[in-house]
Amino acid sequence: MLKNLPYWGQVLMVAVFAVALVYVAYTWYPGLSEIRAEIKTLTNDHEAKQDKIREGQAIEAQLPEFEREIASLKQKLEDLKQILPTEPETGDLLKWIKNLTDQSNLNLKFFSPEALREVEFYKEFPIRMSVTGGYHDLGLFFDRISKYSRIINVTGASIDGIPAQGDVSIKADFTATTFIYNEQAEKKVEAPKVAKRAR
């Protein structure tokens, strides 16, 4: 169609088309920039959500490992409860100590349980003791205590010689401390954790 027009007509048509194009661009350009800004915002929002999805998928992939770890920790806690009872069991401990001193050829002269002392997730249960016997027998007694299934620490040992009466040549005073699992302390720690999760 433009070829049928004379040269000046073709130039006029191109000029009119150019003016119309400039007018359309001028009127629509502000709207286009807003659309571009909105597209950019939506794209950024989409990418942020994709990142969160990837993080969630990574955590989900680790979930079985976390569950295995929790099961392992629960088993360790149960094992610890075997070593650390939840009650003092003074009577059983006295019988065991008396039996152990008899087996070690020692005389149990003094057995005095002291007050429980709280230390984080456990309580210390100190027992002041005094025995008489031979030096070798005392070493055997301490060795047997170290092999007991429960943890017992022997501290503050003082050994004095006494006038020999047969195999009895020393007197030993010491504190045997056993440990008790403190369930109340664990519950106190768990309560704030549960409250935080509920928020």
C-alpha positions as a Markdown table, in Angstrom:
| # | Residue | x | y | z |
|---|---|---|---|---|
| 1 | Met | 0.0 | 0.0 | 0.0 |
| 2 | Leu | 2.9 | 2.4 | 0.8 |
| 3 | Lys | 4.4 | 1.6 | -2.6 |
| 4 | Asn | 1.4 | 3.1 | -4.3 |
| 5 | Leu | 1.8 | 6.4 | -2.5 |
| 6 | Pro | 4.1 | 9.1 | -3.8 |
| 7 | Tyr | 7.4 | 9.6 | -2.0 |
| 8 | Trp | 6.1 | 12.5 | 0.1 |
| 9 | Gly | 3.1 | 10.4 | 1.1 |
| 10 | Gln | 5.3 | 7.6 | 2.2 |
| 11 | Val | 7.3 | 10.0 | 4.3 |
| 12 | Leu | 4.1 | 11.4 | 5.8 |
| 13 | Met | 2.8 | 8.0 | 6.6 |
| 14 | Val | 6.0 | 7.0 | 8.3 |
| 15 | Ala | 6.0 | 10.3 | 10.3 |
| 16 | Val | 2.3 | 9.7 | 11.4 |
| 17 | Phe | 3.2 | 6.1 | 12.4 |
| 18 | Ala | 6.2 | 7.3 | 14.4 |
| 19 | Val | 4.2 | 10.0 | 16.2 |
| 20 | Ala | 1.5 | 7.4 | 17.0 |
| 21 | Leu | 4.1 | 5.0 | 18.3 |
| 22 | Val | 5.7 | 7.8 | 20.5 |
| 23 | Tyr | 2.2 | 8.7 | 21.8 |
| 24 | Val | 1.3 | 5.1 | 22.7 |
| 25 | Ala | 4.7 | 4.6 | 24.4 |
| 26 | Tyr | 4.4 | 7.9 | 26.3 |
| 27 | Thr | 0.9 | 7.1 | 27.6 |
| 28 | Trp | 1.5 | 3.4 | 28.4 |
| 29 | Tyr | 5.1 | 3.7 | 29.7 |
| 30 | Pro | 4.3 | 4.6 | 33.3 |
| 31 | Gly | 1.9 | 1.6 | 33.5 |
| 32 | Leu | 4.6 | -0.6 | 32.0 |
| 33 | Ser | 7.2 | 0.5 | 34.6 |
| 34 | Glu | 4.6 | -0.3 | 37.4 |
| 35 | Ile | 4.0 | -3.7 | 35.8 |
| 36 | Arg | 7.8 | -4.3 | 35.6 |
| 37 | Ala | 8.2 | -3.4 | 39.3 |
| 38 | Glu | 5.3 | -5.7 | 40.3 |
| 39 | Ile | 6.8 | -8.5 | 38.2 |
| 40 | Lys | 10.2 | -7.9 | 40.0 |
| 41 | Thr | 8.5 | -8.0 | 43.4 |
| 42 | Leu | 6.6 | -11.2 | 42.6 |
| 43 | Thr | 9.8 | -12.8 | 41.2 |
| 44 | Asn | 11.7 | -11.9 | 44.4 |
| 45 | Asp | 8.9 | -13.2 | 46.6 |
| 46 | His | 8.7 | -16.4 | 44.5 |
| 47 | Glu | 12.5 | -16.9 | 44.9 |
| 48 | Ala | 12.3 | -16.3 | 48.7 |
| 49 | Lys | 9.5 | -18.9 | 49.0 |
| 50 | Gln | 11.5 | -21.3 | 46.9 |
| 51 | Asp | 14.5 | -20.9 | 49.3 |
| 52 | Lys | 12.2 | -21.6 | 52.2 |
| 53 | Ile | 10.9 | -24.7 | 50.5 |
| 54 | Arg | 14.4 | -25.9 | 49.9 |
| 55 | Glu | 15.3 | -25.3 | 53.5 |
| 56 | Gly | 12.2 | -27.2 | 54.6 |
| 57 | Gln | 13.1 | -30.1 | 52.3 |
| 58 | Ala | 16.6 | -30.2 | 53.7 |
| 59 | Ile | 15.3 | -30.3 | 57.3 |
| 60 | Glu | 12.8 | -33.0 | 56.3 |
| 61 | Ala | 15.6 | -35.0 | 54.8 |
| 62 | Gln | 17.4 | -34.9 | 58.1 |
| 63 | Leu | 14.3 | -35.8 | 60.1 |
| 64 | Pro | 15.0 | -39.6 | 60.2 |
| 65 | Glu | 18.6 | -38.8 | 61.4 |
| 66 | Phe | 17.2 | -36.6 | 64.2 |
| 67 | Glu | 14.7 | -39.3 | 65.2 |
| 68 | Arg | 17.5 | -41.9 | 65.4 |
| 69 | Glu | 19.5 | -39.5 | 67.5 |
| 70 | Ile | 16.6 | -38.9 | 69.9 |
| 71 | Ala | 16.0 | -42.7 | 70.2 |
| 72 | Ser | 19.7 | -43.1 | 70.9 |
| 73 | Leu | 19.7 | -40.4 | 73.6 |
| 74 | Lys | 16.6 | -41.9 | 75.2 |
| 75 | Gln | 18.4 | -45.3 | 75.3 |
| 76 | Lys | 21.4 | -43.7 | 76.9 |
| 77 | Leu | 19.2 | -42.0 | 79.5 |
| 78 | Glu | 17.6 | -45.4 | 80.3 |
| 79 | Asp | 21.1 | -46.9 | 80.7 |
| 80 | Leu | 22.1 | -44.0 | 82.9 |
| 81 | Lys | 19.1 | -44.6 | 85.1 |
| 82 | Gln | 20.4 | -48.1 | 85.7 |
| 83 | Ile | 23.7 | -46.5 | 86.9 |
| 84 | Leu | 22.0 | -43.6 | 88.6 |
| 85 | Pro | 18.9 | -44.7 | 90.5 |
| 86 | Thr | 16.1 | -42.3 | 91.2 |
| 87 | Glu | 16.0 | -42.9 | 94.9 |
| 88 | Pro | 18.8 | -43.2 | 97.5 |
| 89 | Glu | 18.3 | -46.9 | 98.3 |
| 90 | Thr | 20.2 | -46.5 | 101.6 |
| 91 | Gly | 19.2 | -49.9 | 103.0 |
| 92 | Asp | 20.4 | -51.8 | 100.0 |
| 93 | Leu | 23.6 | -49.8 | 99.9 |
| 94 | Leu | 24.3 | -50.5 | 103.5 |
| 95 | Lys | 23.8 | -54.2 | 103.0 |
| 96 | Trp | 26.1 | -54.1 | 99.9 |
| 97 | Ile | 28.8 | -52.1 | 101.7 |
| 98 | Lys | 28.6 | -54.4 | 104.8 |
| 99 | Asn | 28.8 | -57.5 | 102.5 |
| 100 | Leu | 31.8 | -55.9 | 100.7 |
| 101 | Thr | 33.7 | -55.1 | 103.9 |
| 102 | Asp | 33.1 | -58.6 | 105.1 |
| 103 | Gln | 34.4 | -60.1 | 101.8 |
| 104 | Ser | 37.4 | -57.7 | 102.0 |
| 105 | Asn | 38.2 | -58.8 | 105.6 |
| 106 | Leu | 37.5 | -55.3 | 107.0 |
| 107 | Asn | 35.4 | -54.2 | 109.9 |
| 108 | Leu | 32.8 | -51.5 | 109.2 |
| 109 | Lys | 32.9 | -49.2 | 112.2 |
| 110 | Phe | 30.9 | -46.2 | 111.0 |
| 111 | Phe | 28.3 | -45.7 | 108.3 |
| 112 | Ser | 26.6 | -42.3 | 108.2 |
| 113 | Pro | 24.5 | -41.2 | 105.1 |
| 114 | Glu | 24.6 | -37.4 | 104.7 |
| 115 | Ala | 22.0 | -35.0 | 103.1 |
| 116 | Leu | 21.5 | -35.2 | 99.4 |
| 117 | Arg | 23.1 | -32.4 | 97.3 |
| 118 | Glu | 21.5 | -31.3 | 94.1 |
| 119 | Val | 23.8 | -30.9 | 91.1 |
| 120 | Glu | 22.0 | -30.1 | 87.8 |
| 121 | Phe | 20.4 | -33.5 | 86.6 |
| 122 | Tyr | 21.6 | -35.6 | 89.5 |
| 123 | Lys | 22.0 | -35.6 | 93.3 |
| 124 | Glu | 25.1 | -36.5 | 95.2 |
| 125 | Phe | 24.5 | -38.9 | 98.1 |
| 126 | Pro | 27.6 | -38.8 | 100.4 |
| 127 | Ile | 28.1 | -41.5 | 103.0 |
| 128 | Arg | 30.8 | -41.0 | 105.6 |
| 129 | Met | 32.5 | -44.3 | 106.5 |
| 130 | Ser | 35.1 | -45.7 | 108.8 |
| 131 | Val | 36.7 | -49.2 | 108.5 |
| 132 | Thr | 39.5 | -51.1 | 110.2 |
| 133 | Gly | 41.6 | -53.9 | 108.8 |
| 134 | Gly | 44.8 | -54.5 | 106.8 |
| 135 | Tyr | 46.3 | -52.2 | 104.2 |
| 136 | His | 46.0 | -54.8 | 101.5 |
| 137 | Asp | 42.4 | -55.5 | 102.4 |
| 138 | Leu | 41.5 | -51.8 | 102.2 |
| 139 | Gly | 43.0 | -51.7 | 98.6 |
| 140 | Leu | 40.9 | -54.8 | 97.7 |
| 141 | Phe | 37.8 | -53.0 | 99.1 |
| 142 | Phe | 38.4 | -49.9 | 97.1 |
| 143 | Asp | 39.0 | -52.0 | 94.0 |
| 144 | Arg | 35.7 | -53.8 | 94.4 |
| 145 | Ile | 33.9 | -50.5 | 94.9 |
| 146 | Ser | 35.4 | -49.3 | 91.6 |
| 147 | Lys | 33.9 | -52.3 | 89.8 |
| 148 | Tyr | 30.4 | -51.8 | 91.2 |
| 149 | Ser | 27.6 | -51.2 | 88.6 |
| 150 | Arg | 26.7 | -47.8 | 90.1 |
| 151 | Ile | 29.1 | -44.9 | 90.2 |
| 152 | Ile | 30.7 | -44.4 | 93.6 |
| 153 | Asn | 33.5 | -41.9 | 94.2 |
| 154 | Val | 35.7 | -42.3 | 97.3 |
| 155 | Thr | 37.1 | -39.0 | 98.6 |
| 156 | Gly | 38.8 | -37.5 | 101.7 |
| 157 | Ala | 40.4 | -40.8 | 102.6 |
| 158 | Ser | 42.7 | -40.7 | 105.7 |
| 159 | Ile | 44.5 | -43.8 | 106.7 |
| 160 | Asp | 46.1 | -44.1 | 110.2 |
| 161 | Gly | 48.0 | -46.9 | 111.7 |
| 162 | Ile | 46.6 | -48.4 | 114.9 |
| 163 | Pro | 48.1 | -50.9 | 117.4 |
| 164 | Ala | 48.0 | -54.2 | 115.5 |
| 165 | Gln | 45.5 | -56.8 | 116.6 |
| 166 | Gly | 45.9 | -59.8 | 114.4 |
| 167 | Asp | 45.3 | -58.7 | 110.7 |
| 168 | Val | 43.9 | -55.3 | 111.8 |
| 169 | Ser | 46.7 | -52.6 | 111.5 |
| 170 | Ile | 45.0 | -49.5 | 110.0 |
| 171 | Lys | 41.9 | -47.4 | 110.4 |
| 172 | Ala | 40.5 | -45.6 | 107.3 |
| 173 | Asp | 38.0 | -42.8 | 107.2 |
| 174 | Phe | 36.5 | -41.7 | 103.9 |
| 175 | Thr | 33.4 | -40.4 | 102.1 |
| 176 | Ala | 31.8 | -42.7 | 99.5 |
| 177 | Thr | 29.6 | -40.6 | 97.2 |
| 178 | Thr | 27.0 | -42.2 | 95.1 |
| 179 | Phe | 24.8 | -40.5 | 92.6 |
| 180 | Ile | 21.0 | -40.4 | 92.1 |
| 181 | Tyr | 19.2 | -39.3 | 88.9 |
| 182 | Asn | 17.2 | -36.2 | 89.5 |
| 183 | Glu | 14.0 | -36.5 | 87.5 |
| 184 | Gln | 12.5 | -33.2 | 89.0 |
| 185 | Ala | 15.4 | -31.2 | 87.5 |
| 186 | Glu | 14.8 | -32.7 | 84.1 |
| 187 | Lys | 11.1 | -31.8 | 84.3 |
| 188 | Lys | 12.0 | -28.2 | 85.3 |
| 189 | Val | 14.2 | -27.9 | 82.2 |
| 190 | Glu | 11.6 | -29.5 | 79.9 |
| 191 | Ala | 8.7 | -27.2 | 81.1 |
| 192 | Pro | 10.2 | -24.0 | 79.6 |
| 193 | Lys | 11.0 | -25.8 | 76.3 |
| 194 | Val | 7.4 | -26.9 | 76.0 |
| 195 | Ala | 6.2 | -23.4 | 76.8 |
| 196 | Lys | 8.4 | -21.9 | 74.1 |
| 197 | Arg | 7.1 | -24.4 | 71.5 |
| 198 | Ala | 3.5 | -23.5 | 72.4 |
| 199 | Arg | 4.1 | -19.8 | 71.5 |
